[in-house]
Amino acid sequence: MNEIVRLVLLTGGLLAVMPLLLLITLVVAFERLYLLKKTINAGSRIHAKLRQVGYGNVDGLRELAEANSKTLQGHLIVTALASRGETMDELDNHLEEEIMDSMPRINRGLWILDTSVTIAPLLGLFGTIIGMIQAFNVLSAHGGPAKVTGGIADALVSTGAGLLIAIIAVYFVNYFNALSRRIIQQLELIKVVLINRFHTRGLADGTVGAPSTMAESRAAAELARV
């Protein structure tokens, strides 16, 4: 315990900030992981059910929307049902507006992880510089090289802690960015399916569950690559 206190004092108290920064990073990371995974799973389930709804089957779409009204994908179906667009372009604009409105909720909290990636190494480096200054003061006052090298080694603990937090945070940032892109692509795919259900008559053979347009096929292929 005394050694920890000594290291904290050596780095000007900045080492004490590191556990708090790590805790905040982990809390945000696990909260985002739970919600983004939940959203992706809901989107996959809704898309599969949506593909089974017949073309022009408004009642089927309404039932699906009511059952999933608390999800982002469910809100997209609600928007399609509420849209007064009489053309594909009008409906597309309404659905695109809903998708853009959903993006802040998808990316919420990621700025905290971005901040951890940047600020943790800087705080660690600052703490190390303070520790080195104190170590060199020992050299000038007492002429003890061993104390200087030991002080520098202790001060580097601050840099190591900052880099560790940054490494953890940058992994989650990249992973969550990939999940966010997948959710956006899910919403785009569902948008295409909804436009088809409202404004097309389906495939020539009446098959349900196969992509009805080239746009829907491309959207499904793009989502599968993520």
N, C-alpha and C positions, 0 to 999 in steps of 0.2 A: 504493500500500500504506500509506504514511504517512497519507494522507487517511482511509482506512478505519479505521485505528487511532485517529486523532483523533476520528472520529465515534463510535466505540465508547466511547472514554473520556468523550466529552461526554455520552452518554446513560447513564452509570453502568454500562456493560457490557451493558445490556439489548439493544442492537442486535445483539450477537453471538449472542443466543439466537434471533433471528428465523430465520436460515438453518436451524438445527436444528429449530425448530418447523415450518417449511415442509417440510423433508425428511420429518418424521414424518407430516405431513398427507398428502403425496403418496404415501408408501409405503402407508399405510392405505387411501387412496382407490383406488389401483390394485389392491391386493389384494382389496378388497371388490368392485370393478368386475368383476374376473375371475371371482370365485366366484359372485356374484349372477347375472351373465350366463350362466355355465355351468349354474347351477341352473335358470334360466328355460328355457334351451334343452332341458335334459334333461326338464323338466316338459312342455313342448310335445310332445316326441317320445313320452314315455310315455303322455300322454293320448291321442294319436292312435292308438297301438297298443292301448291299453286299450279304446278304442271299437270295435275290430275283434274283441275277444274276445266270444264268444257268452255269452248269459245262462246262468248256472249252470255255466260251463266252468271248473271249479276248476283243472284241469291247465294250461289256457292262462294263467290268472292266476299260477300257480306258476312257469311258465317265464318270464313277464314279470318276476316278482319276483326270480328268480335272476339274470336278465340285468342288472337295475338295482338290485342290493342295496345299492350304495354311495351311492345318491342319496336325498334326502329323500322324493321321490315313491315310490321303490322301497320304502322303509321303511314307507310307508303301506299298500302292497299286502301286505307281509309281515304287518303288524298285522291286516289284514282276514282273511288266511288263518289267522292264529293265534287270532283271536277265537272265543270259544265262544258269542258272542251268538246267541241263537235268534230274536231279533226285530230289526226295523230300529232301534229305539231303542237297544238294547244295542250293536249294531254301531256306530251313530252315536257313542255315548259313547266307545267304544274308539278310534275314528278321531280324534275330537276331542281326546282326550287326547294322541295321538301328534302332532297338529298343534301343540298348545300346547307340547309338549316340544321341538318343532323351532324355535320362535320365537327363543329365545336364540341359536341358531346362525345364524339369518338376520340378526339385528340385532347380531351380535358386532362390536365395534370401532367402531361408529357413535358411541359416547360420546366417543371420541378426537376425532373431527371436530367434535362439538358443543362440546367443550372448546376446540378451536382457534378456533371462531367467537367464543367469549366472551373467551378469555384473550389472543388476539393483539392486538386493539385496546387492551385494558387495559394490556398490557405496553408497547405503542407509546406510549400516552398517558403512562404513568409515565416512560418514557425521555425523552419530550419535556419533561415538567415538570422533570426533573433537569437537562436541558440549558438550559432557560430560567432556572433558578435560577443556574446557573453564568454564564450570559450577563449577568444583572442584577448579579451580583457583580463582573463586569468593569466595568460601568458605575459602580458605587459606588466602585470602587478607582481606576479610571483615567479615568473620564469620557469614554468613547469610544462614542458612540451607534452608529457604524458597526459596531463590534465586537458590540454587543448585537443589532442586527438580523441580522447575519450568523450569530451564535450561535443565535438563535431559528430561522432558516431551516434551519440544520444540524440542530437538534434535531427539527424537524418530519419529518425523514427517518425517524425511529423510528415516528412515528404512521402515516406512509404505508406503511411495511413491514408494520405490524400490520394495517392495513385491507386491504392486498393479500392477506395470508394469510386473513383472515376472509372476504373475497369468494370466494376459491377454495374454502374449506371449506364455506361455506353452500350453494354450488352443488352440491357433492357430497352434502351432507347431504340436501337436498331430492330430488335424483335417486335416491339410494339408498333413501330412504323410499318413493318411488314404486315402485322395483323390489321392495322388501320386501313392499309391499301386493300387488303382482302375484303374487309367489310364494305368499303366503297364500291368495289367491283361486284359484290353480292347485291348491293342496292341497285347498281346499274343493270345487272342481269334481271332482277325482279322488275325493274322499270320496263325493260324490253318485253318481258312476258306479259305484263299488265297491258301494255299498248296493244300487243297482239290479241289478247283476250277481248279487248273492247272494240278493236277496229279491223280485225281480220276474220276470215271465216274458217281458218285452220287449214290443215293439209288436205290434199285432194282425196286421200283415202280415209280421212276422218280419224287418223291415229292421234291418240292423246298421249302426251309424255315425251314426244320427240320435238326437237327444236323446229319451230314453224317458219322461221325466217333465217336468212343468212346473218342478220344482226344478232339474233338470239344465239345462233351457233357460235359466232365469234366471241360473244360475251361469256358463254359457258366454257369455251376453250381457254380464254384468258384467265378465268377464275381457277380452272383446273391447274394452270401452270404455277399459281402462287403457292 
